[in-house]
Each structure stands twice: as C-alpha cells, then as structure tokens.
Amino acid sequence: MQTYVILRRNGWSSGGELEEAAGRSKQVGDEMSDDIRWIRSYVLDEGAGPVGTVCIYQASSPEAIREHAKRADLPADEIVPVADTVVVRPDPEPASA
C-alpha cells in the first residue's frame, strides 16, 4: 500500500458535520479494508466558518481513495502520493485525563 495525503477544503460547515463524516469514513473504510486504511486527519481552520481536513491514508491506489470518498460522501479535492517521511520529532503524547 502507498501512503497518500488527501486535501478536503471547506468540506463541513461544523464540527458536528465533520464527526458524522468521520463515522461514515470509518464504516466505509472497514468495508474496504483490503484497499484503504485511514491513518489520521488534521482539521483545518478555513477562516470563514467551514472546516476542511488534511487526511493521511494508505491505499492500494488513488482510485481506491476516490471510491472511498464517493461511498462515504466525502470531498477529495486533491490526492497526493507521499514520496518519503522525515521525522523531526515524534508525535506528542496525548495529555493525561
């Protein structure tokens, strides 16, 4: 599987809409588990209210990402293959509750 970055601009008008979309994305991803794996997403402050995301996925192809987006009713404005990874610092540990 190849790693991809998916840009989803102004996809949702609220955090609630984004949560619903994340649920659909997970469900469809589970159905397509041989072709796609959601790694993580970063929520973008688009400035005028709506939010977008930058999503990191592993997938068998860009077509699998498009099919996942279509089935989960998600935008997929740009799909970019990742050439390499540079780790400057490890991901931060989550704050303890």
Secondary structure by P-SEA (a helix, b strand, c coil): cbbbbbbbccccccaaaaaaaaaaaaaaaaaacccccccbbbbbcccccbbbbbbbbbcccaaaaaaaaaaacccccbbbbbccccccccccccccc
